[in-house]
Amino acid sequence: MENDEKILVLSRQDDGSTSNVIEWLVKYNKPYIRLNTDDDKARLHFLDIDDRELTVSKHGEEHNLFNISSIWHRRRGFSLKNVAINFDELEKGILFDTPNYHKNHINSEYKVLMEYFHYILQQDVTAIGNYISTDVNKLIVLEIAKKYNVPIPKSYVVTTKDGIRRILANTDANFVVTKAISQGVYHFTDSYGYYSYTERITEESLDQLPDRFFPSLLQEEIKKKYELRVFYLNEEFYSMAIFSQKRADTVVDFRKHTDQENPQRKVPYNLPHHVKQGLIDIMNELQLNTGSIDILVDEDNNYIFLEVNPVGQFGMTSAPCNYYLERKIAKIL
């Protein structure tokens, strides 16, 4: 078993930001172990709580995960793929009237185990990210922003077409937009890709809705001067202004950029001190030392906080602004 201390990187196979950071780890000759939540190349073997041994094998080598110098919670890292489960035997369970009970029970058992692994592994080592906060509640985050007097868009959760009409009748905004309450749709198959955006509510889309529908998040659309993508790392800010309001296809959501021959203008940006302090307050309450933050600057130069993604992509900010964030993360680890 390897005894030298290594950096533990918890990620996913398709996360390009992780691969870019690892290139810098290789450059600095920093040994690492990468565990991906969506592959089965690593196997959990043994845990000795008293003698501090948590054994994982990967590519024929065994590693004691207690023997790490730092940890990067980029993604979950561990998953059910790391353990042996005989689903055929589970299907023979005696709970005939509740066929999914055994699967739910195994998921519950594994969740407790993973929470314990992350808890003990993060003790007394350098950590970027936090297992508990890899996913945050967007609505609670908005409440925390209000607590620290950080401006947010006027927001609603509606379940009826009449509720939307009520908002439209009482708002001074030109439009209202809808977005996911949790994370947006991001799913790809061999044949199709599915991706959701922030969208305006138009008369046409309103007419297509049923009278009642699943609870949906609506916000008054901010008439923006530009928008900011901010990468946060240990109370340092790496900000980029995106002039998305200059193009019709990106006014509502800059990700809907369709003209690859005419890229959006993106430039480095320095946040005012009072905006930084408000964001630090939010991140501290969320127990986050890293994350990607979205902000709009309106035509009156107000900074409107939208959301924070603890595991948001940062390459899109790093490259245009020459921040070399991948190198900075590698140095911290």
N, C-alpha and C positions, 0 to 999 in steps of 0.2 A: 504494500500500500504506500502511495506517495505521502511523504510527511512534510515537504516544503510548503510554506504558506502560499496560497494562491488567492486571486480575486475571483469571487463568485458572481457570475453574470446570469441573471434570470431574465429570459426573453422569449422570443418566438422566432421560428425559422425565417419568416418573411420580413423581419424588421431590419430594414436597411441601416437605420441609425446605429443599431447594435453592432453590425458588421463594420461600420466605419470607425466606431470607437475601438473595436478590437484591433483594427489595423494599427492604431496608435499604441495599443498595449504591446503589440508585437514589436513595434518600433522601439519602445522603451524597455524591451526585454522583461516585461511584467507577466509572469505566468498566470493563467486564468483557467477557469472551468465555466463553460457555457451550457446552461440547461434550458432547453426550449419546451414550452408547454405543449407544443403540437407535434412532438416526435417521441419515439420510443427508444432512442439510442442510449438513454441512461436508465439504470435500474436501481431502485431502492433496495438495500440489502439488510441493514442492521442498525439498530439504535440502542446504545447503552447510555442511559440518562446520567448515571453516577460518574462513569469514567469518560464521559464526553466523547463518544464516538458515534458518528452518523455516517454510515458507509454508503456511497453511491458508486456504481461501476459505469464506465463509459469507454467505449472502444477498447475493452479488455483491461483497462486500468481501474484500480479502486482508489477512491478519494475519500478522506475523512473531512466532511464539510465543517466540522468544528475547527479545522486547521486552516482558516481563511483569514486574510488580512483586511479585506473590505468586501462589500456587497453592493451590487447595483440592481435595484428592483425596477428593471425596465418593463418587464411584463411579469406574469405569474411564475413562469419557470417550471414549477412542478405541476403534474397533472396525473390523472388516473392511468395514463400511458406508462408511467414509471413503475407501476406495480402489476402483479399478476392477478387477473380476474377471469374466472371461467364462467362466462355468461351462459354457456349451455347448461351447466350445473345449476346456475341461479334460476334458469327458466323452469327447473324441476321443483321449485319451491312448493311448499304445501299451502301457501296463502292463495288459494284458488280464486277467491272473490276480490282480492286486491293484487293484481299481477305486477304492479310497479312498486310495491312496497319494498321489496328487497333491494331494488336499484336505488330507491331514495335513501334507504338506510345506509347503503355502502357510500353513497355520496356524502351523507352526513358524517359518517365515521372518518372519511378521508379529509373532509373539510376541517374537522377538529385537529387531525394529525398535521395537516399543512400549516394551520395557524400556529401550532406549537413549534414546528420546524422553523418557521420564519421568526417567531419570537425569540427562540434561543440563539439562532444564528446571527441575529442583529445585535446581540449584546456585546458591548466593548469593542466594536470594530467600526471603521469608517463606513458610512452607509449613504448612498444616494437613492432617494425615494423611500417609500414606506409601504410594506405589504398591506397594512390596514387601509391605506389611503390611495391604493392604485386606481380606485374608482370612487368618485365622489358624487353626492346627490346634488344635481344642478340647482334644484329649488332651494335646498338648504344653503348652498353657497351664495345664492342671491340674498337670502336672509342675513347671512354673515356680512355680506357687503353693506347692506343697509345698516347693520349694527355699527359699522365703522364709518358711516356717512360717505361711503363710496357710491356715486350715482350709478343706477342701473336703469334699463328700460322699464317702462310701465308694463307689467306682466299680468297675464290672466291664464287660468285653466278653464276651458269651456267644454261642455258636453252637448250643446244644442245649437242649431242654426240660429235660433232666436237670440242666444247668448252672443253670437258673433255680431249679429245686427245691432244689438245693444251697444257693444263696444264701438262699432263703426259710427254709430249715431252720436256718441259722447266723446270721441277722441278729437284732438286738434291735429293729430298726425295725418299725413297724406295717405298712409297705408298702414296696415298691420301685417305682421309676418307670422308664420308658424314654423316651429322647429321641434326636434325630438325632445322629450322630457328627460330621457336618459342619454345614451349614446345613439348617434344616428345609425342608419343601416349602412353596413360596410361588409358585403358578402360577395364572393366570387366563386364561380364554378368553372368547369372546362369550357362551357359554352356561353355563359352570361356573367355580367357584373352588375351588382345592385348597389346603388349609392344614393343616399338622401341628402337634400340640401335645405337651407333656409329658403322658404318660398313666401311670396306675397299672397294674401287672400284677395282675390279679384271677384267681381260679380259673377264671372263665368264659373270659377271654382266653387263659389258659394252655392250657386244653383245646382251643382252636381252633388252636393252633400245631402245625406238623409237628415231628417229632422233631429234625430238623436244619434250620437256617435261616441266612440271611445274618448275619454278625457284627453284633451290636446292643449299644448302650450302655445299661447299667442303673446306677442309683444308688439308694442307700438314701434313702427319702423323709425329709426333715427336718421334724419337727413344729415349725412356725414360729409365731413371735409376730406377725411381719409380714415383708414383703419390701421390698427397696430397689432402686430403679432409679437408677443413678448416671451422670451424664454427666461425663466427664473431659475437661478442656481445659487443656493447658499446666500440669499439676500443680495445677489448681484443680478442686474437686469441687462438683457441683450435684446434690444427692441428694433423692430423693423416697421417702417411706414409703408403701407400698400395703397396706391392711388387707384383704388378699385372703382371709385365713383366716376372715373373718366370714361368708363366703358359701359354700354347698355347691358351686356351680358353678365357683368360682375357687380352691378350696383347693389344687389341684394346679398349675393354670396360670391366672394372673390374666387372660390374654388370652381365656379362655372365658366372659367376662362376657356374660350373655344378657339381663339385666333392665335395659333402658336407662332406665327410670323411676326406678331406685334405683341410682345410680352408686356405685362403690367409693369409699371415703374415701381421699384422697391428700393428703399434707401435706409441706411442706419438712422436711428432716432434716439434722442436722449429724453427720457421721461422727467417731468418736473419732480421736485423733492416730495411735494405733498401727495402726488399720485403714487410714488414709490412707497411711501410710508403706509398708505392705505392698503396697498397690495401685500406688504410685509405682514400687516395685521391679519389679513385674510389667510395668508399662507400659514402663518404661525398657528392660528386657530384650527386649521385643517391638518396640522402636523405634517406639512409638506415642505421639503427643502428644494424641490424642483417641480417644474411643470410648465406648460405652455398656456399663456393667458391671452385672451382676445379682448380688445378694447376698441371702441369707436370714438373718434373725435368729431363732435358735431360742428355746425357752421358758426356756433358761438364759442368755439374752443373749449367746450366742456368735455371731460374725459368720462366716457360711459363704459362701465365694466360689463362684459357679457358673460364670460365663463372662464374656468380653468380646467385644463385637461392634464392630470398628473403624468400621463404617458404620451402626451402629444408629440407629433413629429417636430424635430427642431432643425433638421437639415435644410428645410426651406428658408429658415432664418439665418442659419450659419453661413451658407454658401454665398447668397447675394451680398451679405454685409461683411464678409471676410472675418467673421467672429471666431472661426476655428473651434467651435464648441466641442466637437468630438475630441480634440486634443486636450481641451480644458478638463473634460470629464475623465479622460484617461490619466491625466496628471493627478487629479484628486484621488482616484482609485489606487 
